[in-house]
Amino acid sequence: MQRLLVTGGAGFIGSHIVDAALARGLDVAVLDDLSEGRREHVPHGVPLFVADVRDAHEVERVFREFRPEVVSHQAAQASVSVSVRDPLLDAEVNLIGGLNVLRAARDAGAQRVVFASSGGTVYGEVPEGHAALEDDPKRPISPYATSKLAFETYLETFRVQYGLPYVVLRYGNVYGPRQNPHGEAGVAAIFALRLLAGEPVRVNAARDGNPAGCVRDYVFVRDVARVNVTAALGELGGDVFNVGTGVGSTTRDVLDGLASALDVEARVTAGEYRAGDLQRCVLNVSRLRTQGQTFVSFEEGVRETAAWFREAGRPVTRFS
């Protein structure tokens, strides 16, 4: 039974990876500082090491104790807007923290590192009619995107220097059950909670002033988790993959889909453009599709997300 350590495994995406890994029979542990994650997201019997990836000694201790064979590195400073305000914090978590994880993985003899990168930011603006390919030029415009791309380069360096294999997964905008409305790309969670509470919903304009908002490739969290576990098990041929649907949706599309699924009427207010946001980013996912990976439609994913938030009810609002 392979041992998998999921950094950030008490968070939104990480906890779904833990579930998917357990379903595949892996021996799983979680490293999380619980700044965004929640203890109750970690299944009973799964070891939870409460540690900050910026603390090298604690990270080394976790790796010595659990001795993972594979690492799924999800822990991150994941907000574009925070990175614009505080690029040093972003680099401390995403680069220094990531290097602590890489060094510990190397020293523990890990066989592979799977890294959560950002297809939604590293390519920069993706023109209308095009979906970004993995080999397209990278044009990051936020410190967050820059740190993600820089860490991809560190992974290649560690492969060359120390023989540590890796898989980079460049996510689109991930959404679904358990999403934290305070997290990056948490628009689906924000909208669902406000719609259920009968509160007004703000749609931020795109860079060009379009009131429908930016265009993004929204991908359902359980699809992301499945791809992560497939990569962790060495079942993907290749080392860099976009993880999305290849379909672009506006912020207003997300709102309208959730309102329809919840059978409520949205009260919409217009918001300003947020610094660092891209106008449009859609991913080409043919590389994964040719390896048998499939993805639920935006409509199906939004319906399931709405159903979860309706069922979860008021307790979820303690995030807000």
PEGI-V954333 format. One record per backbone hydrogen bond with DSSP energy under -0.5 kcal/mol. CO is the residue of the C=O (numbers start at 1). NH is the residue of the N-H. If there is no record, write none. Layout:
co;nh
CO;NH
CO;NH
//
This chain:
co;nh
2;4
2;27
3;69
3;70
4;6
4;29
5;7
5;72
6;9
6;31
7;74
8;11
10;38
11;15
12;16
13;17
14;18
15;19
16;20
17;21
18;22
19;23
20;24
21;26
22;25
26;28
27;4
28;47
29;6
30;49
31;8
31;9
32;51
38;41
39;42
41;43
43;46
45;47
47;30
47;49
48;50
49;32
49;51
52;55
54;56
55;59
56;60
57;61
58;62
59;63
60;64
61;65
62;66
63;67
69;111
69;112
70;5
71;73
71;114
72;7
72;74
73;116
76;78
78;80
79;83
80;84
81;85
82;86
86;90
87;91
88;92
89;93
90;94
91;95
91;96
92;97
93;98
95;99
96;100
97;101
98;102
99;103
100;104
101;105
102;106
103;107
104;108
105;110
106;109
112;71
113;115
113;167
114;73
115;117
115;169
117;119
117;171
118;121
118;122
121;124
122;139
125;127
127;130
132;284
133;136
137;139
142;146
143;147
144;148
145;149
146;150
147;151
148;152
149;153
150;154
151;155
152;156
153;157
154;158
155;159
156;160
157;161
158;162
158;164
159;163
163;165
165;113
167;115
167;169
168;170
168;241
169;117
169;171
170;243
171;119
171;120
172;174
173;219
175;221
176;179
179;181
180;183
183;186
185;188
186;190
187;191
188;192
189;193
190;194
191;195
192;196
193;197
194;198
194;199
195;198
201;269
202;204
203;271
206;209
210;206
210;213
212;252
214;251
215;281
216;218
216;249
217;173
219;175
220;223
220;224
221;225
222;226
223;227
224;228
225;229
226;230
227;231
228;232
229;233
230;235
231;234
236;238
239;168
241;170
242;244
243;172
249;216
250;254
251;255
252;256
253;257
254;258
255;259
256;260
257;261
258;262
259;263
259;264
266;268
267;201
269;203
271;205
274;277
279;215
280;126
281;217
282;132
283;285
285;288
285;289
286;290
288;291
288;293
289;292
297;301
298;302
299;303
300;304
301;305
302;306
303;307
304;308
305;309
306;310
307;311
308;312
309;313
312;315
313;316
314;317
315;318
316;319
317;320
//
